[in-house]
Amino acid sequence: MGARRPVRAGERSYSKGEIIYRAGEPCDAVYVVVSGRVELFREDSDGAVVTGRVGPIEMFGETDVLHEGPRESGARAMQKTVVKRVPRDEFMVWVQNEPNAGIRVLGLLVERLRAADAIITHSREGGEVFGPPAEGLGWSLIQALRAWLRYRKHHSQGGGLSDGAKPFSIGIAIVNNDVEEAWTRALAGLLEERFGISVRVLSVSLQLDPGADQNQVNAVVLRARQILAREAGLDLLVWGDVHADGYSLWFTPAGQGDEERPGCFSPYLSLELPGDQEPPAGDMFYLIVLAAIEPMTEAQRGLQHELLVAAQQALPAMPDDLPVSWNIDQQRTVLTCYGLALATIAGLEPDPGWYDVAGDAYNAAINRLPQDDHGIEEALLHKYWGNVLSAVSERRQDVAALEQAVEEYRASVECLVKASYPLEWGGAYNRLGQALYKLDLATGQPNLLKEAMGAFQAALQVYTRTESPQRWADVMNNLAQVLQVYGDQVKSPEVLERAVDACRAALEFRARNRTPLGWASCQNTLGTALFLLDKHRQSTEHLDEAAAAYTGALEVYRQMGATRQAAIAEKNLAHVERLNKIRVERRVALPDWGDD
């Protein structure tokens, strides 16, 4: 199950286990994996020996092409796989004419040789999967050569990354209970040689006890951010524990996330990952790591999009093909993180179908929750699903999706204890209020506005002006929007005055130079509240201030390229100017009876 792009010209799809080519066949082409995974193998009297495995955007078959004889090895699909065929003549022209092509192919050959040696050695010795690598000068030279070749491959011309983007840098802290660090190295090994990322094992560790409350989580996240600040260049820190069932992992990005964005990871969310590294554990871990990154530039955002789509297409159908050997906790948390990855893709694509698949993943995860335990994890799942449904309703103008989002947010609130998770509790009420407000605009049910006002008042119990000024300002702006609509419906200037006061209070913490879009949103709300106040008072006292608020919002929206919001602000400004003109003309037309 998943959104997959169609197979294009020059590409072919293979089923799991299907042979792409065998030893002895003519070397007429090189192949590139578009999605899925390919296993390279040689056959001898003892059977087939695996010599390598390649994934999305990786090349294979180039070794045989270079020596011009028949193929010496075979290739088969490890799962449903799409490959692109590049004819030998085109490949050789590229190698001869592209300045860095020779270095890149050399790098591939060296990496393939090292991987084949490691796989064959392991299969012969039957060694520990998580055992430490061989030490000594030879290993150090290989590692140094690998690092240099990877750098040249990713940073040279035509390296394959999006324009202006550099590979994401992933830091992995020593997992707790890992005495000899073999488990940590094995975890890092799941990401090594993955396209678009580099991996660094750090000599630090972080500890978070099960059932930790908000204060404990905040403390360990602060420590993680200190590590990110000290370790220059990291985009994501992965940390956690290893135990009898595998890994418990958390993710702390260097970039700042928006908890209301579908796909944003929560610091309370853990990934339970099996320790045996059997497929699709590695591919799933790669996808989740990419999704947990919070891009800080447009180039990074483009790279994340490119890598996420390719990584998702390499996975089997979810949840249908989840390994039966994974326990319920592993299945549930993997599905949750998988849903976040899909929601992140959806936010970067015009097709809202990705949101539907993300919702299916959350639903499957909820079905795997313990029946007698309604806590932070269930609250997060309902929040994630509510965020996806809200996005779907906006993309498709789907009222039914918005109604379901309201129910998910209500369920999220019910799972939370204010004393243990006050910020999550307040955030859930804020999202509920926003969904209720939008639903009222779509259906015109006044009772929804009253419930929305109650939800925002609840959020203000934990988001205070002194301790959480920015979140307090966000909630105040949301409350102002509800008050202006409710005041207009009941024709109450008093309620509209409260909306004006709420906007002005929020603007104390929303500066145009620091949060331009937030400032513009608040100015737009203020302009509407002032316009409605004069409308119901039959006056022009606040129309000039309303026009100034709309004008400021319009300037920012145009500068930021927010075309939809700009159109709304422009329309609102036209209403104010028209009403002002009508009332000025009426004042001018009145006869001056006093002169008679």
RAWO-V528251 format. One line per field, one symbol per residue. ss: DSSP state (a for helix, b for strand, c for the rest). phi: phi as a letter, one per 20 degrees, with the letter a starting at -180 (. if undefined). psi: psi as a letter, one per 40 degrees, with the letter a starting at -180 (. if undefined). Layout:
BEGIN
ss=???
phi=???
psi=???
END
This chain:
BEGIN
ss=ccccccccccbbbbccccbbbcccccccbbbbbbbccbbbbbbbccbbbbbbbbccccbbcaaaaaaccccccbbbbcccbbbbbbbaaaaaaaaaacccaaaaaaaaaaaaaaaaaaaaaaaaacccccccccccaaaaaaaaaaaaaaaaaaaccccccccccccbbbbbbccbcccccaaaaaaaacccccccbbbbbbcccccccccccaaaaaaaaaaaaaaaaacccccbbbbbbbbccbbbbbbbbcccccccccccccccccbbbbccccccaaaaaaaaaaaacccccaaaaaaaaaaaaaaaaccccccccccccccaaaaaaaaaaaaaaaaaaaaaccccaaaaaaaaaaaaaacccccccccaaaaaaaaaaaaaaaaaaaaaccaaaaaaaaaaaaaaaaaccccccaaaaaaaaaaaaaaaaaaaaaaccaaaaaaaaaaaaaacccccccccaaaaaaaaaaaaaaaaaaaaacccaaaaaaaaaaaaaaaccccccccaaaaaaaaaaaaaaaaaaaaaacccccaaaaaaaaaaaaaaaaaaccaaaaaaaaaaaaaaaaaaaaaaaaaaacccaaac
phi=.qecfffefndbecegnffebdfnffedadccfebnbcdebcdcfeoedfdrcccgmdebnfffffemeffebdbbfeafcdcdedggffffffffdegdfffffgffffffffffffffffffemfffdffffeofgfffffffgfffffffedffmfoefgmddgfddedffffmdfemfffffffffdfmffnccccedecbcccfgmfefffffffffffffffffefnfebddbqccbgepddcccceffeedfeegoffefeeddedgeemfgegffffggffffffdgdcffffffgggfffffffeeffdegdfgffffffffffffffffffffffgfdcfeffffffffffffffffdfffdcdcffffffffgfffffffffffdldfffffffgffffffgfeddgfecffffffffffffffffffffedmdffffffffffffffffdeefeecfffgfffffffffffffffffeldffffffffffffffffddeffecgffffffffffgffffffffeelccgdffffffffffffgfgffemefffffffffffffffffffffffffffffeffff
psi=hihhiihiheiihiihehhdiiieiigeiiihhdiaihhhiihadeahhheihiaheiiiedddddeeaiheiihiheahihihhhiddddddddddhdeddddddddddddddddddddddddefihdeiiihiiddddddddddddddddddeihfeeiiheiiiihhhhihiiegdeedddddddddeieiheiihhhifiiihhiieiadddddddddddddddddghehdihhiaiiadebihiihhidihiheehhehiieehihhhieeeiifdddddddddddehhieidddddddddddddddeeiihhedfhheehidddddddddddddddddddeeieheddddddddddddddeeihdeggaddddddddddddddddddddefhddddddddddddddddeihdddgdddddddddddddddddddddefhddddddddddddddeddgidddgdddddddddddddddddddddefhddddddddddddddedegidddgddddddddddddddddddddeefiededddddddddddddddddefgddddddddddddddddddddddddddehigddd.
END
